[in-house]
Amino acid sequence: MADGYGNGIGNWRCHVAAWVTSYDDTSDVIHVEARWQAFNGWYYYGWVAATVWVNGQQVNHTDNSGTKNTGTNGEVTVLTGDLRVAKTEGSRNITCSASIYFNGTHAGTSNASCGVPVGGIRYRAPRPPRNVNWSRVDDSATNLTWTGDYDGGYPQPWKQVIIDRIIYTDGATTGVIWGNVATLGWSATNYRATGQKPNSRIGYSVYARNQAGDSSHVDLTYLYTTPTAPATVSAVKSGASTVTVSVDASKTFAYRLQVQRSLDSQTWEDVGEVRIPSNGKVSWEDTAAPAGTVYYRARYTRPVYGDDTGRTILYSGWTASNSVTTITPPSAPTIINPTQGATYDIADGLTVSWKPNHPDGSAQSAAQIEYTVGTQTYPTLTVQGARTDMPIDVGSFTGTWKVRVRTKGLHADWGAWSDYISFTLANPPNVVITRPGVVITELPFQVAWSVSDATGVSQQRVTISRAGVTAYEATPAPGVTSLTVNGTDFLPANGSEFTVSVTVRGGSTLTATTSKLVTAEYTPPAPPRIETTVDPDTLYATHTVRYGDTAGDDRPSTVRVMVRRVIDDDTVTLSDGLADGHQVIDPLPPLRYAYTLEAVAIASSGANSVTRSTVLIDTDMCCLNFGADAKEALPVGGAFTVSEKPELATEEYHFASGDMDGLPVSYQMRDLDNTVAVSSRYDWGDGSLYRRIRRLSRAYAYGWFRNMDGSRMRVRVSMSQKIAADGLTVDFSASLDEIVWKEPER
């Protein structure tokens, strides 16, 4: 119930009370009462005039309520009213009011109002679309139609029609989810869905949506698009007049396979058709293959609408098979593993694998393997059937091996031996990390290792990584087995973990890697503070460092602060040892591009702590810098323009046997030429800027250019100036050729 109290007239006032007495899904019945109330110990007697309103509508009125008695500090209801109020989309407050007029002692009118909360319309989920259907347009599109089943008012309106789709491609049957294709207005009754592609199985679902949720989904049976042509068609002669044609259709949704045969690869005849099994492995046997060389080709068919062969049928392109000839002994196979000249870890064993070469297309029925170790030849091994690999017992025989293979098909004779493949079996290096331990407590720290390899050490690499990303790398000479890592090389945070890895390459070319997980546990100094100011006349950034406060704790004192600038992945040390309150000037910070500044406080133990801040030099100028230290700055402002023209180098060649048009063949090279043009205009003033630019143009052929997009480049500089006829303005221009980057001297 809601209450409201009106203005006091002497010692009485109007009290309005209102509440919802009944409701349904679309409306509420609100009851309102006007009550005559006495207070401050008063007692009133007589008649009053009263009116009540609900939602701005008068619902009752009386000019004379009849004799009423409030009692001392009491109240009496003098008028009531009821009104049914329609609900809206959301909840709201309904204003209820009352007015009472009394003409006795303390005559006058008191008005009161209150707000009664009511809920919004209670919607129900919509009914689903009816008569949902679809029809193929082409491989890229489908037309969908449906009939609306909506209530334009309450309680089951449609607000939207949703179309979802699931597309399986290339024979996939799992790992695909439904996705939204379109969200349409409630009155839509058709939609053309695009974005399909060939070799797909596609499902559509149509449903309605309103405030209460979604209707049930109307899912359509799958439709199919044109299958791709068979990837390969294999023909194998399995008898004097029998050929088996095989196709792997598992990457399609093909329904049937059609096969044609030819004796000249030009004229074709239909010879067979077969239903594709669920695994996609299709074999069709031609039991009446003619004598001589025979060719086959195959294509897929697919009904568009499920497996309904009475409706539209789609056809893939044809794919030709290999030719099949009279049965002959096999040619020499190709050895796939091992490879010529390779070196293998003897612990991994050895498996010889090969690819048969049967000109008649027959399958392998057997194979033989012959191998030697050094000068010792071992008994020939025989493999029965179509298997094309075999493991060899290598024992502990390191050194040079040779292997060759031959195969047999349907012909009674063995085929030719392959050429010998020569390779090496060896033991990899044995590497053990001896330092550091699993914990480091100070910097620098030492990495040490031991290594043994009968073939000698040819190459070594030490890496330190964090979270899989390399943070430090070194390549010690083959005879070195230790190195020292300083804080300037690698700065592990306190409590962080990192991995030390040592990789050794032996004289055998085999490599071995060993790793150790290390934790940094040391007390770092207090984090430093860093303050950055930017000189608007030079666009330099000056960084002042302050040591962190260690009073009252046991953290070590800071002995120096290192300052580094980080732009994306490029880190440059601006100063390696600043004392408290000292500064370092960065003459080449990027303009209008946020970068990171790192201040690293370093204790005498090597422990460190890092403070990072983001720096953004907000300026409306670009800048040229000159001198070995880049300290001579020339900001370019005003109505300036900057243009770049990057050009990649190419090399063109003409070949004697090239195209008849005689056009060259072009190859892109890694060389890049980039020309930058800068122009501006400034007031002559006292001529000092003109004279300064004139001096700079004669003193420096090289400099740096900082553009407003944050880019920085080392450039060859040519500057020119032109004084206007009236002598009040100067046109400035600079032609810049980008060259290899070089940091300024510090």
C-alpha positions in Angstrom: 0.0 0.0 0.0 1.2 3.5 -0.8 0.3 6.6 1.4 0.5 10.3 1.0 -0.3 13.2 3.3 -1.5 16.6 2.3 -1.0 20.1 3.6 -2.2 20.8 7.1 -5.3 23.1 7.6 -5.1 24.1 11.2 -5.0 20.6 12.8 -6.4 18.5 10.1 -5.2 17.2 6.7 -6.0 14.9 3.8 -4.5 11.4 3.9 -4.5 9.4 0.6 -4.0 5.6 0.6 -3.9 3.4 -2.5 -3.0 -0.2 -3.5 -3.5 -2.8 -6.2 -6.5 -5.0 -5.4 -6.3 -7.4 -8.4 -4.3 -7.8 -11.6 -3.9 -9.9 -14.7 -1.3 -10.1 -17.5 -2.2 -6.8 -19.1 -3.8 -4.6 -16.4 -4.0 -3.8 -12.7 -7.1 -2.6 -10.6 -6.0 0.2 -8.3 -8.1 1.2 -5.2 -7.7 4.7 -3.8 -9.1 6.2 -0.5 -9.4 9.8 0.7 -9.2 10.0 4.5 -9.9 13.0 6.8 -7.3 13.0 9.6 -7.0 15.1 12.8 -3.7 15.6 14.7 -2.2 17.6 17.6 -4.9 16.3 19.9 -7.8 17.8 17.9 -11.2 16.4 17.2 -13.3 17.3 14.1 -17.0 16.7 13.3 -19.0 17.6 10.3 -19.2 16.9 6.6 -16.5 17.3 3.9 -16.3 17.5 0.1 -13.8 15.0 -1.5 -12.4 13.9 -4.8 -10.1 11.0 -5.7 -8.0 10.5 -8.9 -6.0 7.5 -10.3 -3.4 8.1 -13.0 -4.8 11.6 -13.6 -8.3 10.4 -14.0 -11.1 11.4 -11.6 -12.7 8.2 -10.3 -15.1 9.5 -7.6 -16.4 12.8 -6.0 -18.8 13.9 -3.3 -20.0 17.4 -2.4 -21.2 16.2 1.0 -19.8 13.2 2.7 -22.4 13.2 5.4 -21.6 13.8 9.0 -18.1 12.4 9.8 -16.3 12.1 13.2 -12.5 12.0 13.1 -12.1 11.3 16.8 -9.1 12.7 18.7 -5.9 12.4 16.5 -8.0 9.9 14.4 -9.0 9.7 10.8 -12.1 8.5 8.9 -12.4 7.4 5.2 -14.7 9.8 3.4 -14.4 8.6 -0.3 -13.0 5.7 -2.2 -12.5 4.9 -5.9 -11.3 2.1 -8.2 -9.8 2.1 -11.7 -8.3 -0.6 -14.0 -5.0 0.6 -15.5 -3.4 -1.0 -18.5 0.1 -2.2 -18.1 3.0 -1.0 -20.3 6.2 -2.6 -21.5 8.0 -2.0 -18.2 7.2 -1.4 -14.6 6.2 2.1 -13.4 4.5 4.1 -10.6 0.8 5.1 -10.9 0.1 8.5 -9.3 -3.0 8.4 -7.0 -4.4 11.7 -5.6 -7.1 12.9 -3.1 -8.6 16.3 -2.2 -10.7 17.2 0.9 -12.6 20.5 1.6 -14.0 21.3 5.1 -16.0 24.4 5.9 -16.0 24.2 9.7 -13.4 25.2 12.2 -10.1 25.6 10.3 -11.9 25.6 6.9 -9.9 25.0 3.8 -8.7 22.4 1.2 -5.9 19.8 1.7 -4.5 17.8 -1.3 -2.3 14.6 -1.1 -0.9 12.2 -3.6 1.2 8.9 -3.6 2.7 6.5 -6.2 1.6 2.9 -6.5 4.1 0.6 -8.2 2.8 -1.7 -10.9 4.6 -4.3 -13.1 5.0 -4.4 -16.9 3.1 -6.6 -19.3 3.8 -10.3 -18.7 4.6 -11.6 -22.2 4.7 -15.3 -23.2 7.2 -16.9 -25.5 6.0 -16.6 -29.2 4.6 -19.3 -31.4 7.1 -20.7 -34.0 6.9 -19.8 -37.7 4.6 -22.0 -39.9 5.2 -23.5 -43.3 8.9 -23.0 -43.2 10.6 -24.0 -46.5 13.7 -23.4 -48.5 15.0 -23.7 -52.0 18.4 -23.7 -53.6 19.6 -20.6 -55.5 23.1 -21.8 -56.2 26.1 -23.0 -54.2 26.4 -19.6 -52.5 22.8 -18.8 -51.6 19.4 -20.3 -50.4 16.0 -18.8 -50.3 14.0 -19.3 -47.1 10.2 -18.7 -46.7 7.7 -19.0 -43.8 4.3 -18.0 -42.7 3.9 -15.7 -39.6 2.1 -17.1 -36.6 2.2 -14.0 -34.4 -0.1 -12.0 -32.2 0.4 -8.3 -33.0 -0.6 -7.4 -29.5 -0.7 -9.5 -26.3 0.4 -12.0 -25.1 2.6 -13.7 -27.8 3.8 -11.0 -30.2 6.7 -11.4 -32.5 9.5 -8.9 -32.1 12.1 -10.5 -34.4 12.5 -13.5 -36.7 15.9 -15.3 -36.1 17.7 -17.4 -38.7 20.6 -19.6 -37.6 22.7 -21.9 -39.7 25.3 -24.7 -39.4 27.7 -25.4 -42.2 29.8 -28.6 -42.4 32.5 -28.4 -45.0 35.0 -30.8 -46.6 33.3 -33.9 -45.1 33.4 -32.7 -41.5 30.7 -34.1 -39.2 31.8 -32.7 -35.8 33.4 -29.6 -34.4 30.9 -27.2 -36.0 28.4 -25.0 -34.1 25.3 -23.1 -35.1 25.7 -19.4 -35.9 23.4 -16.5 -36.5 22.7 -15.6 -40.2 20.1 -12.9 -39.8 17.9 -11.1 -37.3 14.8 -9.7 -39.1 11.8 -7.7 -38.2 8.7 -9.5 -36.9 6.8 -9.1 -40.2 9.4 -10.7 -42.4 8.3 -13.8 -44.3 11.4 -14.6 -46.5 15.2 -14.2 -46.6 18.0 -15.0 -49.0 20.9 -16.5 -47.0 24.3 -16.1 -48.7 27.8 -16.9 -47.6 27.6 -20.6 -48.5 30.3 -22.4 -50.4 30.7 -25.6 -52.4 31.4 -29.0 -50.8 29.2 -28.3 -47.8 26.3 -29.7 -45.8 24.1 -26.9 -44.5 21.3 -26.8 -42.0 18.9 -23.8 -41.3 16.8 -23.1 -38.2 14.1 -20.4 -38.1 12.4 -19.2 -34.9 10.6 -16.1 -33.4 11.7 -14.0 -30.5 10.0 -11.5 -28.2 10.5 -10.0 -24.7 9.7 -13.4 -23.0 12.2 -15.4 -25.1 12.4 -17.6 -28.2 9.8 -19.9 -29.8 10.7 -23.5 -30.5 13.1 -23.8 -33.5 11.9 -25.0 -36.8 15.0 -27.0 -38.2 15.1 -27.8 -41.9 16.6 -31.0 -43.3 20.1 -30.5 -44.5 20.8 -29.2 -48.0 24.0 -29.8 -49.9 26.2 -27.8 -52.3 28.2 -29.1 -55.3 30.9 -31.6 -54.2 34.5 -31.0 -55.1 36.0 -33.3 -57.8 37.8 -36.4 -56.4 41.3 -35.5 -55.2 42.8 -38.6 -56.8 41.4 -41.5 -58.7 43.6 -44.7 -58.4 43.4 -47.5 -60.9 45.1 -50.8 -60.0 45.2 -53.8 -62.3 44.4 -56.8 -60.1 44.1 -59.5 -62.8 44.4 -60.1 -66.5 41.1 -58.2 -67.2 40.3 -56.8 -63.8 41.0 -53.2 -62.6 40.0 -51.8 -59.2 39.2 -48.0 -59.2 39.6 -46.4 -55.8 38.6 -43.0 -54.5 38.7 -41.4 -51.1 35.5 -39.3 -50.8 35.8 -38.7 -47.0 36.5 -35.0 -47.5 33.2 -34.5 -49.3 29.5 -35.2 -48.7 29.2 -37.0 -52.1 26.3 -39.6 -52.5 27.4 -41.7 -55.4 30.4 -42.2 -57.6 30.2 -42.4 -61.4 33.0 -44.0 -63.4 33.9 -43.8 -67.1 36.6 -45.7 -69.1 38.6 -44.8 -72.1 41.3 -46.4 -74.3 42.7 -43.1 -75.6 41.9 -40.6 -72.8 39.7 -38.7 -75.3 36.6 -40.8 -75.8 34.8 -41.9 -72.7 32.0 -44.4 -71.9 30.0 -45.0 -68.7 31.0 -48.2 -67.0 29.8 -48.0 -63.4 28.2 -46.2 -60.6 28.4 -47.0 -56.9 26.9 -45.7 -53.6 29.6 -44.1 -51.4 29.9 -45.9 -48.0 29.9 -44.0 -44.7 33.7 -44.0 -44.4 34.1 -42.4 -47.8 36.5 -45.2 -49.1 35.1 -46.2 -52.5 36.2 -49.1 -54.5 34.7 -50.1 -57.8 35.9 -53.1 -59.8 36.0 -53.2 -63.6 35.8 -57.0 -64.3 35.8 -56.5 -68.1 38.8 -54.2 -68.6 40.1 -54.4 -72.2 43.6 -55.3 -73.2 46.2 -52.6 -73.6 46.4 -49.2 -71.8 43.2 -48.3 -70.1 42.2 -44.9 -68.5 39.5 -44.1 -66.0 37.9 -41.0 -64.7 35.3 -40.5 -61.9 33.0 -37.8 -60.5 30.7 -37.4 -57.5 27.0 -36.9 -57.5 24.9 -35.4 -54.7 21.2 -34.7 -54.3 20.6 -31.2 -53.1 17.9 -32.1 -50.6 19.1 -34.9 -48.4 19.1 -38.3 -50.2 16.1 -37.5 -52.4 17.4 -38.6 -55.8 14.1 -37.6 -57.4 15.0 -33.9 -57.1 17.9 -31.7 -58.1 21.3 -33.6 -58.6 24.6 -31.8 -58.4 27.7 -33.1 -60.2 31.4 -32.5 -59.4 34.1 -32.2 -62.0 35.8 -35.3 -63.4 39.2 -36.5 -62.2 41.3 -38.8 -64.3 43.1 -41.8 -62.9 46.6 -43.1 -63.7 46.7 -45.4 -66.8 46.8 -49.1 -66.3 49.0 -51.3 -68.5 50.0 -55.0 -68.9 51.4 -56.5 -65.8 55.2 -55.9 -65.6 57.9 -56.1 -62.9 58.1 -53.0 -60.6 60.6 -50.2 -61.2 63.0 -49.2 -58.4 61.1 -47.8 -55.4 61.9 -44.4 -53.7 63.3 -44.7 -50.2 61.5 -42.1 -48.0 63.4 -42.8 -44.8 66.2 -42.6 -44.0 67.5 -39.7 -46.2 70.8 -39.5 -48.0 73.6 -38.1 -45.8 71.5 -37.6 -42.7 72.5 -38.4 -39.1 70.1 -40.0 -36.6 70.1 -40.6 -32.9 70.7 -44.4 -32.4 68.4 -44.3 -29.4 65.4 -43.5 -31.7 66.0 -46.7 -33.7 65.6 -47.0 -37.4 62.5 -47.6 -39.6 63.1 -47.9 -43.4 60.1 -46.7 -45.5 59.6 -46.5 -49.2 57.2 -45.6 -52.0 56.6 -48.5 -54.5 56.9 -47.7 -58.3 54.6 -50.2 -60.2 54.1 -49.0 -63.8 51.2 -51.6 -64.2 49.3 -50.1 -61.3 49.3 -53.3 -59.3 49.6 -53.3 -55.6 52.8 -54.3 -53.8 52.7 -58.0 -52.8 56.2 -58.1 -51.1 59.3 -56.1 -50.5 63.0 -56.8 -49.7 65.5 -54.7 -47.7 69.2 -55.0 -47.8 71.5 -53.0 -45.5 75.2 -52.8 -44.5 77.0 -51.4 -41.5 80.5 -50.3 -42.3 81.8 -53.1 -44.5 79.5 -55.8 -43.0 76.4 -56.8 -45.2 73.5 -58.3 -43.2 70.9 -60.9 -44.5 68.1 -59.5 -46.7 64.8 -58.8 -44.9 61.5 -59.7 -46.6 58.2 -57.9 -46.0 55.0 -59.7 -47.2 52.0 -57.7 -48.4 51.4 -54.1 -49.1 53.3 -52.7 -46.0 55.8 -50.0 -47.0 57.9 -49.6 -43.9 59.9 -51.9 -41.6 61.9 -51.3 -38.3 65.5 -52.5 -38.3 67.3 -53.7 -35.1 70.2 -51.3 -34.9 71.7 -52.7 -31.7 74.6 -50.5 -30.7 76.1 -50.2 -34.2 77.0 -46.5 -34.7 78.8 -45.3 -37.8 77.9 -45.3 -41.5 75.0 -47.4 -42.8 73.7 -48.1 -46.3 70.2 -49.4 -47.2 68.4 -50.3 -50.4 64.9 -51.7 -51.2 63.1 -53.6 -54.0 59.4 -54.6 -54.4 57.2 -57.2 -56.1 53.7 -56.7 -57.7 51.5 -59.1 -59.6 54.4 -60.1 -61.9 56.4 -63.1 -60.9 59.7 -61.3 -60.9 61.2 -58.9 -58.4 61.6 -55.3 -59.4 64.8 -53.3 -59.6 66.8 -52.4 -56.5 66.8 -48.8 -55.5 70.0 -46.8 -55.2 71.8 -47.2 -51.8 71.0 -44.5 -49.2 74.0 -43.7 -47.0 73.4 -42.3 -43.5 74.9 -42.2 -40.0 73.7 -43.5 -36.7 75.3 -41.8 -33.7 74.9 -41.0 -30.0 73.9 -37.3 -29.2 75.9 -35.2 -26.8 75.4 -35.7 -23.0 74.8 -32.3 -21.4 74.3 -31.5 -17.6 73.7 -28.0 -16.1 75.8 -27.7 -12.9 75.0 -24.0 -12.1 72.9 -22.2 -11.1 70.9 -24.2 -8.6 67.2 -24.1 -8.4 67.3 -20.7 -6.7 69.4 -17.6 -7.3 69.7 -15.0 -4.5 71.7 -12.3 -6.3 72.9 -10.9 -9.6 75.0 -11.6 -11.5 74.8 -15.4 -11.5 76.8 -18.0 -13.3 75.5 -20.6 -15.8 77.9 -23.7 -16.0 77.5 -27.1 -17.7 79.4 -30.2 -18.5 79.3 -31.9 -21.9 80.6 -35.1 -23.3 80.5 -36.2 -27.0 82.8 -38.7 -28.7 82.5 -36.7 -32.0 83.4 -33.3 -30.3 81.4 -30.1 -29.8 80.7 -27.9 -32.8 78.2 -25.4 -31.5 76.6 -24.3 -28.2 73.7 -22.1 -27.2 72.6 -20.9 -23.8 69.1 -19.4 -23.5 67.0 -18.1 -20.6 63.3 -17.9 -21.1 60.2 -16.7 -19.2 56.8 -18.2 -19.9 58.1 -19.7 -23.1 59.6 -16.4 -24.4 63.4 -16.1 -24.8 64.7 -13.3 -22.7 68.5 -13.9 -23.0 70.6 -15.9 -25.5 74.4 -16.5 -25.9 76.5 -18.7 -28.1 79.7 -19.7 -26.2 82.6 -21.1 -28.2 82.8 -24.9 -28.3 85.4 -25.1 -25.6 83.6 -22.8 -23.1 81.4 -24.4 -20.3 80.4 -21.4 -18.3 79.3 -17.8 -18.5 78.1 -15.0 -16.3 74.7 -13.3 -16.6 74.6 -9.7 -15.5 71.5 -7.6 -14.6 71.9 -5.6 -17.7 71.5 -8.8 -19.7 68.6 -10.4 -17.8 66.6 -9.0 -14.9 64.4 -11.6 -13.3 61.7 -10.2 -10.9 61.8 -11.3 -7.3 59.8 -14.5 -7.0 59.7 -15.1 -10.7 60.6 -18.4 -12.4 62.7 -18.8 -15.5 64.2 -21.6 -17.4 67.9 -22.0 -18.2 68.6 -24.2 -21.2 71.9 -25.4 -22.8 71.8 -26.8 -26.3 74.9 -28.5 -27.7 75.5 -29.7 -31.2 78.0 -32.5 -31.6 80.4 -33.2 -34.4 77.8 -35.8 -35.5 75.4 -32.9 -36.2 73.1 -34.3 -33.5 71.9 -31.9 -30.8 70.9 -32.3 -27.2 69.2 -29.8 -24.9 68.9 -29.8 -21.1 66.9 -27.3 -19.1 66.6 -26.3 -15.4 63.8 -24.3 -13.8 65.2 -21.6 -11.6 63.5 -19.2 -9.1 64.8 -15.7 -8.2 64.6 -15.2 -4.5 66.2 -12.0 -3.3 65.2 -8.8 -1.5 65.0 -6.1 -4.1 65.6 -2.4 -3.3 62.6 0.0 -3.0 61.1 0.8 -6.4 62.5 4.1 -7.8 60.5 7.1 -8.8 60.9 8.8 -12.2 59.7 12.2 -13.4 59.5 13.1 -17.0 59.5 16.6 -18.5 59.3 17.6 -22.2 61.0 20.7 -23.6 58.6 22.2 -26.1 61.4 24.0 -28.0 63.4 20.8 -28.6 60.9 18.0 -28.0 63.5 16.4 -25.8 62.4 14.2 -22.9 64.3 14.7 -19.6 63.9 11.9 -17.0 64.8 12.5 -13.4 65.1 9.5 -11.1 64.7 9.3 -7.3 65.7 6.5 -5.1 62.9 4.7 -3.3 62.5 5.2 0.4 63.9 2.3 2.5 63.5 3.9 5.9 61.9 1.5 8.4 62.4 -1.7 6.5 65.1 -4.2 5.7 65.3 -3.6 1.9 68.8 -3.0 0.6 69.9 0.5 -0.5 69.9 1.4 -4.2 73.4 2.0 -5.6 72.3 3.1 -9.1 69.3 3.4 -11.3 69.2 2.2 -14.9 66.7 3.9 -17.3 65.4 2.2 -20.4 63.0 3.3 -23.1 60.7 0.6 -24.5 58.9 1.3 -27.9 56.8 -1.8 -28.8 59.5 -4.6 -28.7 62.5 -2.2 -29.0 64.3 -1.6 -25.7 67.2 1.0 -25.5 69.2 1.8 -22.3 69.3 5.6 -21.9 71.6 5.4 -18.8 73.1 2.5 -16.9 73.9 4.3 -13.7 72.1 7.3 -12.4 72.4 8.5 -8.8 69.6 9.9 -6.7 68.2 13.1 -8.3 70.3 12.7 -11.5 68.8 13.2 -15.0 69.1 11.6 -18.4 68.1 13.4 -21.6 66.4 11.4 -24.4 66.7 13.5 -27.6 64.7 11.1 -29.8 61.5 10.1 -28.0 58.6 9.2 -30.3 56.0 11.9 -30.9 52.3 11.4 -30.2 52.9 7.7 -29.6 52.7 6.1 -26.1 55.8 4.3 -25.0 57.1 2.8 -21.8 59.9 4.2 -19.6 61.5 1.7 -17.2 63.5 2.8 -14.1 65.5 -0.2 -12.6 66.8 0.3 -9.1 69.8 -2.0 -8.6 71.3 -2.9 -5.2 74.9 -3.9 -4.5 73.8 -7.5 -4.5 72.5 -7.2 -8.0 68.9 -7.4 -6.8 66.6 -5.0 -8.6 63.1 -3.5 -8.8 61.5 -1.9 -11.7 59.1 1.1 -12.0 57.4 1.6 -15.3 55.6 4.6 -16.6 53.8 5.5 -19.8 55.0 8.6 -21.7 53.1 10.4 -24.4 54.6 13.5 -26.0 51.5 15.4 -27.2 52.6 17.9 -29.8 51.4 19.4 -33.0 54.9 19.4 -34.6 57.3 16.9 -36.1 61.0 17.3 -35.6 64.5 17.0 -37.2 67.5 16.2 -35.0 71.2 16.7 -35.9 74.6 16.0 -34.4 76.2 12.8 -33.3 74.2 13.0 -30.0 71.0 14.3 -31.8 70.9 17.2 -29.4 70.5 19.8 -32.1 66.7 19.8 -32.6 64.6 21.6 -35.3 60.9 21.3 -34.6 58.7 21.8 -37.7 55.3 23.2 -36.9 52.7 25.5 -38.4 50.8 24.4 -41.5 53.4 21.8 -42.3 52.9 18.7 -44.6 54.7 15.3 -44.5 54.6 12.8 -47.3 56.2 9.4 -47.6 56.9 7.3 -50.7 58.2 3.8 -49.8 59.3 1.7 -52.8 60.4 -2.0 -52.7 63.2 -2.9 -55.1 62.6 -5.6 -57.8 64.8 -7.4 -60.3 63.6 -8.1 -63.8 64.9 -10.8 -66.2 64.1 -11.9 -69.7 64.4 -15.6 -70.6 65.1 -16.9 -74.0 62.4 -19.5 -73.7 59.9 -17.2 -71.9 56.5 -16.0 -73.0 55.9 -15.1 -76.6 55.1 -11.6 -75.5 58.6 -11.1 -74.3 57.6 -9.6 -71.0 60.1 -9.8 -68.2 59.9 -12.0 -65.1 60.1 -9.9 -61.9 61.3 -10.9 -58.4 60.8 -8.8 -55.3 64.0 -8.1 -53.3 64.4 -7.2 -49.6 65.7 -3.7 -50.5 63.5 -0.7 -49.5 63.8 2.9 -50.6 61.7 5.5 -48.7 61.6 9.1 -49.5 60.0 11.6 -47.1 59.1 15.2 -48.1 58.5 17.8 -45.4 57.4 21.4 -46.0 56.3 24.3 -43.9 56.0 28.1 -43.8 57.0 30.4 -41.0 57.2 34.1 -40.3 60.5 35.9 -40.9 60.6 37.5 -37.5 64.1 38.6 -36.8 65.5 36.1 -39.2 67.2 34.0 -36.5 65.3 30.8 -37.5 66.2 31.3 -41.2 69.9 31.7 -40.3 69.8 28.7 -38.0 68.3 26.4 -40.7 70.8 27.8 -43.2 73.6 26.8 -40.8 72.2 23.3 -40.1 71.8 22.6 -43.9 75.5 23.3 -44.4 76.7 21.5 -41.3 74.8 18.2 -41.4 74.2 15.7 -44.2 72.6 13.2 -41.9 70.1 13.4 -39.0 67.0 11.9 -37.5 63.3 12.6 -38.3 60.4 12.1 -35.9 57.0 12.1 -37.4 53.7 12.8 -35.6 52.6 9.1 -35.9 55.4 8.1 -33.5 57.7 6.8 -36.4 61.4 7.6 -36.2 64.0 7.2 -38.9 67.6 7.9 -39.6 67.7 10.1 -42.8 69.9 11.8 -45.3 68.8 15.4 -45.2 68.6 18.1 -47.8 66.9 21.4 -46.7 65.9 24.5 -48.7 64.3 27.8 -47.9 62.6 30.5 -50.0 61.9 34.0 -48.8 58.7 35.5 -50.1 58.9 38.7 -52.2 57.5 40.8 -49.3 60.1 39.4 -47.0 57.6 38.5 -44.3 57.3 34.7 -44.7 59.7 31.8 -45.5 58.8 28.6 -47.3 60.8 25.7 -45.8 61.2 22.2 -47.3 63.3 19.2 -46.6 63.9 16.1 -48.7 64.7 13.0 -46.5 66.0 9.6 -47.7 65.6 6.9 -45.0 68.8 5.0 -44.2 69.7 2.2 -41.7 68.8 3.2 -38.2 71.6 4.4 -35.8 71.2 5.4 -32.2 72.7 8.7 -31.1 75.8 8.8 -29.0 75.1 9.0 -25.3 
